[in-house]
Amino acid sequence: MNTGWDMYRLVILLGALIVALSSGVANASTALLLGGKGVYATLTEQQMAEAFGGYFATYDRRVNVPFPGKELYSSVAKGADNLYAAVYDPAYAGPKTIGGVSEGAPSVMEVLRRLEADRANTTDGKEPPPPSELNVAIYGSPSKRFLGKLAELPTPVTPYDILIVRAEYDGLSDFPDNGWNMLAVTNAVMGAMTLHVKNSNFDIRNNPTEYTIDVNEAGGTTTTILIPADVLPILAPMVAFHFDPKFVAALDSKLRPIIDSAYNRPPMETGIPPTLTGPPAPKPTTATLAVESATEPDSAPAPTRSLKRATSWKDAIDRRQERIQRLRDDIDAKKTAHKDDSDAEETAKPTRKSEEKDSSDTETKAEATKAAPAKADKAAASSGGDDSE
């Protein structure tokens, strides 16, 4: 019996088991979610699991962080306190997403401001989670006109990835920029009643939306999603009372441009954003387990074994994002080259016209020069004829 190798295999087995168990606990994904106003202050397990069409259903646990859901300022402050404490709570160690619904969303932004203050302060002993362990997802954050003094707070520049989702024409989170457009305001009020709650369960990973992706100076990516409205909320009663769909569609096409003119929207892409990764994940790492084997005196030393763990799904997402970015860069380069060619062609047109004109003038002058002697000879001949008479 080779006792040394048996002991070596036993140590390897125990070491692998310890690493597997510890990594499983450390990598348990958690969604820390704040509710909204009134009856939505407390989120049920079902509501959290079904949000965004099941976006949080694959997390290992979903935690409803206490939120008062009453007066705006006090609720936002208390919700921020509770969520901030949960971020540092060892019970929620590992990858986590912090999020908020409607009135709870401003609390999330306040927590981000506090985390950046902790990052800047190296004397308080608080070390915020790295971007590989924390990201953000919020739905239906109130429009700035409803936030009062909270709207004046600076948007945090953070290394964390942020997902912001709202429903198009939802008056609570998508109020018109031009409040004097009464048609748009009426439509938004209708949208607040019909879309704000319903679209919280919209499946953003399997249905196309309109979105923008921005990367800030701290390296954080902000994905803003607008869930499109198939029918204007102001026309929803017609749909409910079974008006002719063709008539409703025709009316929608007439009213929508007027309503859209009240919004100042950035250019948006249509499709499914490539940034919907779910729980944050660390970059691929390699953990090496060095084992000192007990071998027989004359036997060769046992080799050191390595246990490798890599987040392959994260690698795949990163590669896909890189490919998408390369495609975007290629498209932009082609557009730029095409524009340069067009500009060069436009610049060349006057030059060619000028050259053609100069050539024409030169030919005209040459013909005139040739014709001058002939005219002179003819005049001389005519004069000679007169003299002879």
DRENMILO-946161 format. One record per residue (C-alpha): residue number from 0; x, y, z. Coordinates in nm, 4 decimals. Layout:
N
    n         x         y         z
  NUM         X         Y         Z
...
***
This chain:
389
    n         x         y         z
    0    0.0000    0.0000    0.0000
    1    0.1386    0.3403   -0.1032
    2    0.0559    0.5367    0.2110
    3    0.2130    0.8612    0.0842
    4   -0.0009    0.8797   -0.2292
    5   -0.3143    0.7797   -0.0362
    6   -0.2556    1.0652    0.2077
    7   -0.1891    1.3001   -0.0825
    8   -0.5169    1.2097   -0.2528
    9   -0.7051    1.2496    0.0750
   10   -0.5594    1.5972    0.1317
   11   -0.6454    1.6976   -0.2264
   12   -1.0033    1.5751   -0.1833
   13   -1.0513    1.7614    0.1438
   14   -0.8903    2.0765    0.0029
   15   -1.1119    2.0713   -0.3048
   16   -1.4200    2.0194   -0.0885
   17   -1.3278    2.3139    0.1356
   18   -1.2608    2.5409   -0.1629
   19   -1.5863    2.4380   -0.3314
   20   -1.7951    2.4947   -0.0216
   21   -1.6344    2.8272    0.0631
   22   -1.6668    2.9568   -0.2930
   23   -2.0297    2.8474   -0.3033
   24   -2.1098    3.0519    0.0057
   25   -1.9031    3.3531   -0.1005
   26   -2.0513    3.3580   -0.4517
   27   -2.4174    3.3270   -0.3468
   28   -2.5940    3.6043   -0.5366
   29   -2.8275    3.8364   -0.3487
   30   -3.0815    4.0944   -0.4637
   31   -3.1330    4.3687   -0.2024
   32   -3.4517    4.5456   -0.3113
   33   -3.6450    4.8450   -0.1795
   34   -4.0171    4.8823   -0.2369
   35   -4.2174    5.1880   -0.3359
   36   -4.4981    5.3996   -0.1998
   37   -4.8012    5.2802   -0.0050
   38   -4.9003    4.9179   -0.0531
   39   -4.5851    4.8590   -0.2585
   40   -4.3503    4.9546    0.0258
   41   -4.3174    4.5868    0.1163
   42   -4.2329    4.3569   -0.1735
   43   -4.3385    3.9936   -0.1647
   44   -4.1142    3.7096   -0.2748
   45   -4.3319    3.6667   -0.5836
   46   -4.3110    4.0350   -0.6770
   47   -3.9316    4.0325   -0.6467
   48   -3.8970    3.7087   -0.8441
   49   -4.1256    3.8292   -1.1254
   50   -3.9796    4.1794   -1.1597
   51   -3.8448    4.2568   -1.5085
   52   -3.9925    3.9294   -1.6316
   53   -3.8010    3.7135   -1.3833
   54   -3.4733    3.9060   -1.3878
   55   -3.4080    3.8295   -1.0189
   56   -3.5529    3.4773   -1.0240
   57   -3.2108    3.3191   -1.0802
   58   -3.0543    3.4895   -0.7774
   59   -2.9823    3.2654   -0.4796
   60   -3.1840    3.4943   -0.2534
   61   -3.4021    3.8022   -0.2762
   62   -3.4249    4.0330    0.0248
   63   -3.6886    4.3017    0.0700
   64   -3.5031    4.5815    0.2482
   65   -3.7411    4.7778    0.4773
   66   -3.8801    5.0962    0.3213
   67   -4.1425    5.3215    0.4874
   68   -4.3204    5.4148    0.1637
   69   -4.4828    5.7260    0.3117
   70   -4.3661    6.0884    0.2905
   71   -4.1018    6.1209    0.0173
   72   -3.8039    6.2768    0.1955
   73   -3.8231    6.0745    0.5166
   74   -3.8878    5.7498    0.3275
   75   -3.5934    5.8038    0.0931
   76   -3.3622    5.8824    0.3856
   77   -3.4717    5.5793    0.5901
   78   -3.4600    5.3491    0.2900
   79   -3.1068    5.4676    0.2108
   80   -2.9989    5.3997    0.5703
   81   -3.1346    5.0452    0.5589
   82   -2.9919    4.9631    0.2167
   83   -2.6524    5.1136    0.3014
   84   -2.6335    4.8954    0.6139
   85   -2.7302    4.5872    0.4118
   86   -2.4482    4.6477    0.1623
   87   -2.1925    4.6158    0.4431
   88   -2.3769    4.3371    0.6277
   89   -2.1601    4.0182    0.6296
   90   -2.4795    3.8168    0.5948
   91   -2.5040    3.9424    0.2366
   92   -2.1398    3.8958    0.1421
   93   -2.0681    3.8041   -0.2180
   94   -2.2183    3.9252   -0.5471
   95   -2.5248    4.1419   -0.4991
   96   -2.7567    4.3759   -0.6814
   97   -2.9084    4.6706   -0.4988
   98   -3.2312    4.8033   -0.6395
   99   -3.5416    5.0066   -0.5797
  100   -3.8898    5.0460   -0.7205
  101   -4.0511    5.3846   -0.7839
  102   -4.0144    5.5929   -0.4651
  103   -3.7426    5.3558   -0.3440
  104   -3.5181    5.4325   -0.6432
  105   -3.3856    5.7663   -0.5066
  106   -3.2703    5.5778   -0.1952
  107   -3.0495    5.3615   -0.4165
  108   -2.8869    5.6678   -0.5711
  109   -2.8221    5.8065   -0.2223
  110   -2.6511    5.4799   -0.1255
  111   -2.4266    5.5108   -0.4307
  112   -2.3293    5.8615   -0.3206
  113   -2.2417    5.7296    0.0255
  114   -2.0351    5.4435   -0.1153
  115   -1.8341    5.6863   -0.3275
  116   -1.7780    5.9024   -0.0186
  117   -1.6497    5.5914    0.1616
  118   -1.4194    5.5158   -0.1299
  119   -1.2737    5.8660   -0.1169
  120   -1.2306    5.8574    0.2623
  121   -0.9412    5.6259    0.3448
  122   -0.9553    5.6929    0.7196
  123   -1.3008    5.5628    0.8132
  124   -1.2094    5.1970    0.7666
  125   -1.4981    5.1325    0.5271
  126   -1.4128    4.9607    0.2018
  127   -1.7031    4.9589   -0.0478
  128   -1.7613    4.6390   -0.2461
  129   -1.5656    4.6222   -0.5718
  130   -1.7563    4.6549   -0.9015
  131   -1.7206    4.2791   -0.9475
  132   -1.9441    4.2274   -0.6421
  133   -2.2102    4.4942   -0.6778
  134   -2.4354    4.6397   -0.9449
  135   -2.7626    4.8336   -0.9514
  136   -3.1124    4.7920   -1.0971
  137   -3.3988    5.0383   -1.0504
  138   -3.7462    5.0703   -1.1983
  139   -3.9818    5.3639   -1.2331
  140   -3.7721    5.6267   -1.0576
  141   -3.9832    5.9442   -1.0188
  142   -3.9209    6.2209   -1.2705
  143   -3.7146    6.5110   -1.1380
  144   -4.0138    6.7447   -1.1239
  145   -4.1601    6.5175   -0.8513
  146   -3.8429    6.4902   -0.6417
  147   -3.8244    6.8461   -0.5126
  148   -3.4893    6.9190   -0.3484
  149   -3.3751    6.5600   -0.4142
  150   -3.3564    6.6466   -0.7839
  151   -3.0771    6.8924   -0.7047
  152   -2.8460    6.6225   -0.5676
  153   -2.5602    6.5293   -0.8026
  154   -2.5799    6.2066   -0.9966
  155   -2.3140    5.9785   -0.8483
  156   -2.0185    5.8932   -1.0714
  157   -1.9613    5.5338   -0.9738
  158   -1.7704    5.2311   -1.1067
  159   -2.0794    5.0164   -1.0561
  160   -2.2956    4.9123   -1.3513
  161   -2.6441    5.0629   -1.3294
  162   -2.9659    4.9471   -1.4962
  163   -3.2451    5.2059   -1.5145
  164   -3.5831    5.0934   -1.6490
  165   -3.8981    5.2941   -1.7038
  166   -4.2136    5.2645   -1.9122
  167   -4.2674    5.5015   -2.2021
  168   -4.5340    5.7643   -2.1218
  169   -4.5514    5.6557   -1.7556
  170   -4.6287    5.9949   -1.6041
  171   -4.4539    5.9151   -1.2762
  172   -4.1179    5.8241   -1.4288
  173   -4.1506    5.9557   -1.7869
  174   -4.3205    6.2935   -1.7538
  175   -4.2952    6.5284   -2.0564
  176   -4.0104    6.7786   -2.0596
  177   -4.2503    7.0359   -2.2013
  178   -4.5262    7.0664   -1.9442
  179   -4.7184    7.3087   -2.1668
  180   -4.8041    7.0328   -2.4126
  181   -5.1423    6.9451   -2.2631
  182   -5.1933    6.6450   -2.4894
  183   -4.8627    6.4951   -2.3720
  184   -4.9417    6.5721   -2.0068
  185   -5.2850    6.4087   -2.0311
  186   -5.1294    6.1071   -2.1976
  187   -4.8671    6.0850   -1.9206
  188   -5.1333    6.0980   -1.6481
  189   -5.3118    5.8097   -1.8171
  190   -4.9808    5.6258   -1.8447
  191   -4.9113    5.6650   -1.4736
  192   -5.2389    5.4898   -1.3990
  193   -5.2062    5.2099   -1.6554
  194   -4.8334    5.1439   -1.7048
  195   -4.6373    5.2274   -1.3882
  196   -4.7225    4.9076   -1.2006
  197   -4.7973    4.6750   -1.4916
  198   -4.4682    4.7219   -1.6759
  199   -4.2582    4.6398   -1.3702
  200   -4.2928    4.2772   -1.4852
  201   -4.1992    4.3436   -1.8481
  202   -3.9438    4.0846   -1.9647
  203   -3.6496    4.3055   -2.0605
  204   -3.4214    4.0135   -2.1513
  205   -3.6482    3.8598   -2.4144
  206   -3.8413    4.1542   -2.5584
  207   -3.6938    4.4433   -2.7584
  208   -3.6862    4.7838   -2.5946
  209   -3.5320    5.1216   -2.6660
  210   -3.2110    5.1805   -2.4757
  211   -2.8911    5.3781   -2.4339
  212   -2.5578    5.2617   -2.2920
  213   -2.3187    5.5141   -2.1399
  214   -1.9824    5.4619   -1.9711
  215   -1.8777    5.7214   -1.7141
  216   -1.5276    5.8362   -1.6219
  217   -1.5163    5.5916   -1.3290
  218   -1.5722    5.2973   -1.5640
  219   -1.9329    5.2293   -1.4669
  220   -2.1830    5.1436   -1.7402
  221   -2.5332    5.2908   -1.7199
  222   -2.7976    5.1161   -1.9290
  223   -3.1217    5.3129   -1.9579
  224   -3.4185    5.1173   -2.0913
  225   -3.7461    5.2627   -2.2168
  226   -4.0234    5.0032   -2.2405
  227   -4.2135    5.1038   -2.5561
  228   -4.5882    5.1650   -2.5498
  229   -4.7708    4.9821   -2.8273
  230   -5.0663    5.2183   -2.7934
  231   -5.0761    5.5666   -2.6450
  232   -5.2182    5.5502   -2.2902
  233   -5.4661    5.8223   -2.3834
  234   -5.6170    5.5771   -2.6340
  235   -5.6271    5.2827   -2.3920
  236   -6.0020    5.3284   -2.3224
  237   -6.0720    5.2853   -2.6932
  238   -5.8837    4.9575   -2.6912
  239   -6.0701    4.8472   -2.3775
  240   -6.4057    4.9197   -2.5438
  241   -6.3033    4.7321   -2.8595
  242   -6.2874    5.0206   -3.1030
  243   -6.1824    4.9296   -3.4551
  244   -5.8046    4.8571   -3.4298
  245   -5.7419    5.0302   -3.7637
  246   -5.9124    5.3453   -3.6382
  247   -5.7123    5.3382   -3.3123
  248   -5.3869    5.2837   -3.5034
  249   -5.4632    5.5723   -3.7393
  250   -5.5426    5.8023   -3.4476
  251   -5.2267    5.6890   -3.2674
  252   -5.0134    5.7752   -3.5699
  253   -5.1632    6.1256   -3.5750
  254   -5.1271    6.1985   -3.2025
  255   -4.7951    6.0303   -3.1233
  256   -4.5714    6.2838   -3.3074
  257   -4.7426    6.5680   -3.1202
  258   -4.6900    6.3929   -2.7870
  259   -4.3314    6.2927   -2.8655
  260   -4.2476    6.6549   -2.9444
  261   -4.2841    6.7261   -2.5701
  262   -3.9934    6.4939   -2.4836
  263   -3.6205    6.5597   -2.5155
  264   -3.4899    6.2076   -2.5669
  265   -3.1348    6.1110   -2.6619
  266   -3.0746    5.8897   -2.9664
  267   -3.1719    5.5361   -2.8660
  268   -3.1074    5.1890   -3.0025
  269   -3.3767    4.9258   -3.0421
  270   -3.3292    4.5670   -2.9330
  271   -3.2098    4.3812   -2.6236
  272   -2.9177    4.5498   -2.4451
  273   -2.6038    4.3345   -2.4207
  274   -2.5443    4.4594   -2.0651
  275   -2.8206    4.2609   -1.8904
  276   -2.5875    4.0283   -1.6996
  277   -2.7894    3.9698   -1.3844
  278   -2.5753    3.9226   -1.0717
  279   -2.2304    4.0826   -1.0818
  280   -1.9413    3.8429   -1.1171
  281   -1.5705    3.8620   -1.0412
  282   -1.3171    3.8521   -1.3180
  283   -1.1773    3.5046   -1.3929
  284   -0.9301    3.4051   -1.1260
  285   -0.7103    3.1049   -1.0621
  286   -0.6831    2.9624   -0.7129
  287   -0.3800    2.7413   -0.6589
  288   -0.3894    2.4888   -0.3802
  289   -0.0357    2.3909   -0.2825
  290   -0.0229    2.0590   -0.1012
  291    0.2734    1.9223    0.0850
  292    0.2501    1.5495    0.0349
  293    0.3700    1.2804    0.2691
  294    0.5557    1.0320    0.0563
  295    0.7790    0.7373    0.1155
  296    1.1509    0.8181    0.1412
  297    1.2500    0.7012   -0.2063
  298    0.9355    0.8103   -0.3915
  299    0.9285    1.1173   -0.6169
  300    0.7648    1.4312   -0.4751
  301    0.4018    1.4604   -0.5621
  302    0.3197    1.7404   -0.8076
  303    0.1404    2.0548   -0.6974
  304   -0.2175    2.0575   -0.8202
  305   -0.4125    2.3652   -0.9306
  306   -0.7824    2.4195   -0.8944
  307   -0.9093    2.6726   -1.1513
  308   -1.2349    2.8564   -1.1311
  309   -1.3416    3.0863   -1.4109
  310   -1.6639    3.2681   -1.4710
  311   -1.7010    3.1426   -1.8270
  312   -2.0475    3.2935   -1.8704
  313   -1.9062    3.6330   -1.7779
  314   -1.6242    3.5813   -2.0287
  315   -1.8801    3.5065   -2.2977
  316   -2.0738    3.8225   -2.2185
  317   -1.7549    4.0288   -2.2204
  318   -1.6552    3.8854   -2.5580
  319   -2.0001    3.9531   -2.6981
  320   -1.9853    4.3129   -2.5765
  321   -1.6425    4.3514   -2.7345
  322   -1.7748    4.2183   -3.0662
  323   -2.0730    4.4536   -3.0504
  324   -1.8430    4.7452   -2.9762
  325   -1.6171    4.6500   -3.2674
  326   -1.9197    4.6355   -3.4979
  327   -2.0308    4.9769   -3.3766
  328   -1.6823    5.1148   -3.4316
  329   -1.6742    4.9687   -3.7844
  330   -2.0131    5.1216   -3.8644
  331   -1.9031    5.4598   -3.7290
  332   -1.5791    5.4386   -3.9297
  333   -1.7708    5.3576   -4.2481
  334   -2.0115    5.6452   -4.1852
  335   -1.7188    5.8810   -4.1295
  336   -1.5403    5.7588   -4.4440
  337   -1.8595    5.7940   -4.6476
  338   -1.9099    6.1471   -4.5147
  339   -1.5484    6.2368   -4.5968
  340   -1.5926    6.1026   -4.9510
  341   -1.9138    6.3017   -4.9912
  342   -1.7470    6.6169   -4.8620
  343   -1.4513    6.5633   -5.0959
  344   -1.6861    6.5120   -5.3882
  345   -1.8806    6.8272   -5.3030
  346   -1.5535    7.0199   -5.2759
  347   -1.4344    6.8848   -5.6099
  348   -1.7518    6.9851   -5.7951
  349   -1.6856    7.3631   -5.7940
  350   -1.3237    7.2974   -5.8921
  351   -1.4289    7.0880   -6.1898
  352   -1.6853    7.3474   -6.2893
  353   -1.4215    7.6208   -6.2626
  354   -1.1770    7.4162   -6.4692
  355   -1.4441    7.3502   -6.7320
  356   -1.5270    7.7209   -6.7424
  357   -1.1602    7.8183   -6.7750
  358   -1.1156    7.5624   -7.0520
  359   -1.4228    7.6940   -7.2302
  360   -1.2994    8.0522   -7.1966
  361   -0.9576    7.9510   -7.3308
  362   -1.1136    7.7779   -7.6310
  363   -1.3330    8.0809   -7.6969
  364   -1.0339    8.3125   -7.6834
  365   -0.8344    8.0847   -7.9152
  366   -1.1163    8.0776   -8.1661
  367   -1.1451    8.4547   -8.1445
  368   -0.7700    8.4886   -8.1983
  369   -0.7870    8.2647   -8.5041
  370   -1.0850    8.4516   -8.6390
  371   -0.9222    8.7945   -8.5986
  372   -0.6694    8.7609   -8.8897
  373   -0.9387    8.6228   -9.1133
  374   -1.1584    8.9179   -9.0362
  375   -0.8630    9.1514   -9.0981
  376   -0.7876    8.9878   -9.4357
  377   -1.1496    9.0109   -9.5298
  378   -1.1594    9.3764   -9.4317
  379   -0.8405    9.4452   -9.6268
  380   -0.9778    9.2703   -9.9315
  381   -1.2958    9.4679   -9.9030
  382   -1.0971    9.7886   -9.8711
  383   -0.8833    9.6984  -10.1736
  384   -1.1927    9.6357  -10.3764
  385   -1.3306    9.9765  -10.2880
  386   -1.0046   10.1477  -10.3861
  387   -0.9979    9.9782  -10.7254
  388   -1.3402   10.1101  -10.8008
***
